[in-house]
Amino acid sequence: MRSRAAVEWAGPSAALSGLAGLAAFRYAPVPVDTIQVVVAAGRHRQGPAWIKVRSLTMPFATATWSPVTQMTLPNLSLVLGYGAVPARHRASFVHGAVRAGIVNAEAALALTKSLTRIPSKRELVDRLTLIAAGAESYLEERGMSTIFSGDEFADIVLQHRVRVRGEAFRIDAFHPASMTAFELDGDGTHDEPRHRKRDIRRDALLGTIGIATVRLSREAVLENPEWCRGIVRETIDARTNRWWAA
């Protein structure tokens, strides 16, 4: 009711956006305290504290939210609402929207770059760039930016996909020359016995085609990335030079 009232109050060119706009698309992982509305340039109005009005000089596409309320499409809603999300929830907020198919990382990135006065714009650009490159979680973002980065690891393929015995696997970081897979093990996804069995089976199957797996814990990735870089570097060197096989 508040969202519809805010759009009606803002005028005929207005559309629901931000976190409220995403909620209208049934994506609301964080509370919506302020209703954000976008209007065409020159139609900005000062409203009550619970309504935030943003004017845009660029045209924006809309969809109809029953019965007649207009709302911006999810990519723009996410870009405009990102800064209102508590910092500790921003990664899961964006990854969840992309994973659900509501937001396209490449399109949202282009929008972010084209707009001005976007709260936390630099952070959002960096995050969407990593997601567009294949990151599917905050842990993978950190791995890509602090471990598998720089010219030293330019030949590492991120989010590499392989098939073994008819099964498809995604490798977080793959070094083709040494046939090494580096996996980032997040808390809660690798700890339970059934997850450990799954990982052991996966590593064994990759081994049948000559791929050795090195696993880096969440704690190591987040707290000691330089140690992780050293492990990656030395593993690649050892497996490339094959000194251990002499």
C-alpha positions in Angstrom: 0.0 0.0 0.0 2.8 2.4 0.8 4.6 1.7 -2.4 1.5 2.3 -4.5 0.7 5.4 -2.6 4.2 6.8 -3.1 4.1 6.2 -6.9 0.7 7.8 -7.2 1.8 10.8 -5.1 5.0 11.3 -7.2 3.0 11.8 -10.4 2.3 10.3 -13.8 6.0 9.7 -14.8 6.9 7.9 -11.5 7.9 4.3 -11.1 8.6 2.2 -8.0 12.3 1.3 -7.7 15.1 0.4 -5.3 14.4 -2.2 -2.6 10.7 -1.7 -2.9 10.9 -2.2 -6.6 12.7 -5.5 -6.1 10.2 -6.5 -3.5 7.4 -6.0 -6.1 9.3 -8.6 -8.2 9.2 -10.9 -5.1 12.8 -10.4 -4.1 13.0 -8.9 -0.6 15.9 -10.4 1.4 16.3 -7.3 3.5 13.7 -5.0 5.1 12.3 -2.2 3.0 12.3 0.9 5.3 12.2 3.6 2.6 10.1 3.6 -0.6 12.2 4.7 -3.5 10.5 6.2 -6.5 12.1 7.4 -9.8 10.7 10.2 -11.9 11.7 11.9 -15.2 14.1 14.9 -15.0 12.3 18.0 -13.9 9.5 16.2 -12.0 11.3 15.8 -8.7 9.2 16.5 -5.5 10.1 16.7 -1.9 8.1 14.2 0.0 7.8 12.7 3.5 10.8 11.0 5.1 9.6 7.5 4.1 9.7 8.3 0.4 12.9 8.9 -1.5 12.5 10.4 -5.0 15.3 10.1 -7.6 15.1 11.9 -10.9 16.7 10.4 -14.0 17.7 12.1 -17.2 18.0 8.8 -19.0 14.8 7.0 -20.1 14.0 4.0 -18.0 11.9 0.9 -18.9 9.0 0.0 -16.6 6.7 -2.9 -15.9 3.2 -2.8 -14.5 2.6 -3.9 -11.0 -1.0 -4.7 -10.4 -3.3 -3.0 -10.9 -1.7 0.1 -12.5 1.5 1.0 -10.5 4.6 1.3 -12.6 8.0 -0.1 -11.4 11.5 -0.1 -12.9 13.0 -3.3 -14.1 15.1 -5.3 -11.6 18.5 -4.3 -12.9 17.9 -0.6 -12.2 16.1 -1.3 -9.0 19.1 -3.2 -7.7 21.5 -0.5 -8.7 19.5 2.3 -7.0 18.8 0.2 -3.9 22.2 -1.3 -3.3 23.4 1.5 -1.0 20.4 1.0 1.3 21.5 -2.6 2.1 23.6 -3.0 5.2 27.2 -3.6 4.2 27.4 -7.0 5.7 24.4 -8.2 3.6 25.4 -6.6 0.2 27.3 -9.6 -1.3 24.5 -12.1 -0.6 21.9 -9.5 -1.7 23.4 -9.2 -5.2 24.4 -12.8 -5.6 20.9 -13.9 -4.6 19.3 -11.7 -7.2 21.7 -12.9 -9.9 21.3 -16.6 -8.9 17.5 -16.2 -8.9 17.6 -14.9 -12.5 16.1 -11.6 -11.5 19.2 -9.5 -12.2 21.7 -9.7 -15.0 25.2 -8.8 -13.8 26.4 -7.4 -17.1 23.4 -5.2 -17.7 23.4 -4.0 -14.0 27.1 -3.2 -14.4 26.5 -1.1 -17.5 23.7 0.8 -15.7 25.9 1.4 -12.6 28.7 2.9 -14.8 26.3 5.1 -16.7 24.6 6.6 -13.7 25.9 9.3 -11.3 25.1 9.8 -7.6 24.9 6.0 -6.9 25.7 5.2 -3.2 28.6 2.8 -2.9 29.1 3.0 -6.7 32.7 1.9 -6.7 32.0 -1.1 -4.5 29.0 -2.1 -6.7 31.1 -1.8 -9.9 33.8 -4.0 -8.4 31.3 -6.6 -7.2 29.3 -6.8 -10.5 32.6 -7.0 -12.4 33.6 -10.0 -10.4 30.1 -11.6 -10.7 30.2 -11.0 -14.5 33.5 -12.8 -14.5 32.0 -15.8 -12.8 32.1 -15.2 -9.0 29.0 -16.9 -7.4 29.6 -15.9 -3.7 31.5 -13.4 -1.5 34.2 -16.1 -0.9 34.7 -16.4 -4.7 34.9 -12.6 -5.0 37.7 -12.5 -2.5 39.5 -15.4 -4.1 39.4 -13.7 -7.5 40.5 -10.3 -6.2 43.1 -11.3 -3.7 44.4 -14.7 -4.6 44.0 -15.5 -8.4 44.8 -11.9 -9.5 47.7 -10.2 -11.3 50.0 -11.2 -14.2 51.5 -14.0 -12.1 48.3 -16.0 -12.4 47.1 -14.7 -15.8 46.9 -18.2 -17.2 44.5 -19.5 -14.5 41.0 -20.0 -15.8 38.3 -19.0 -13.4 35.0 -21.0 -13.1 36.3 -23.6 -15.5 33.8 -26.4 -16.5 34.7 -30.0 -17.2 32.8 -33.2 -17.8 34.0 -36.5 -16.3 32.1 -39.8 -17.0 29.0 -37.8 -18.0 29.0 -35.5 -15.0 29.6 -31.8 -15.1 31.8 -30.0 -12.6 32.7 -26.3 -12.1 36.2 -25.6 -10.9 36.8 -22.4 -9.0 40.2 -21.8 -10.5 42.0 -24.1 -13.0 45.6 -24.0 -14.1 45.7 -25.9 -17.5 49.5 -26.3 -17.8 49.8 -28.1 -14.5 46.3 -29.7 -14.5 45.5 -28.3 -11.1 42.1 -27.4 -9.7 41.9 -24.9 -6.8 38.7 -24.9 -4.8 37.5 -22.4 -2.2 35.7 -24.2 0.6 33.1 -22.1 2.2 31.7 -22.7 5.7 28.5 -24.8 5.6 29.0 -26.1 2.1 31.8 -28.5 2.7 31.7 -29.3 6.4 28.9 -31.9 6.8 29.8 -35.6 6.2 27.6 -35.8 3.1 29.4 -32.7 1.7 32.8 -34.2 2.4 31.8 -37.4 0.7 30.6 -35.4 -2.3 34.0 -33.5 -2.4 36.0 -36.7 -2.1 34.1 -38.3 -4.9 34.5 -35.2 -7.1 38.2 -35.0 -6.4 38.6 -38.7 -7.3 36.7 -38.3 -10.6 38.8 -35.3 -11.6 41.9 -37.3 -10.7 40.9 -39.9 -13.4 41.6 -37.3 -16.1 44.8 -36.0 -14.5 43.4 -33.1 -12.5 44.8 -32.7 -8.9 42.6 -30.7 -6.5 44.0 -28.2 -3.9 41.4 -26.9 -1.4 41.7 -23.6 0.4 39.5 -23.0 3.5 37.3 -19.9 3.9 39.4 -18.9 6.9 42.6 -18.9 4.9 41.0 -17.1 1.9 39.6 -14.3 4.1 42.3 -13.9 6.7 45.5 -15.0 4.9 45.3 -14.5 1.2 49.1 -14.1 0.8 49.6 -17.6 2.3 47.0 -18.9 -0.2 48.9 -17.2 -3.1 52.0 -18.9 -2.0 50.4 -22.3 -1.9 49.0 -21.7 -5.4 52.3 -20.5 -6.7 54.3 -23.3 -5.3 51.8 -26.0 -6.3 51.8 -24.8 -9.9 55.6 -24.6 -10.0 55.9 -28.1 -8.5 53.4 -29.7 -10.9 54.7 -27.8 -13.9 58.4 -28.7 -13.3 57.5 -32.2 -12.1 60.6 -32.3 -9.8 58.7 -34.6 -7.5 58.3 -37.3 -10.2 62.1 -37.6 -10.8 
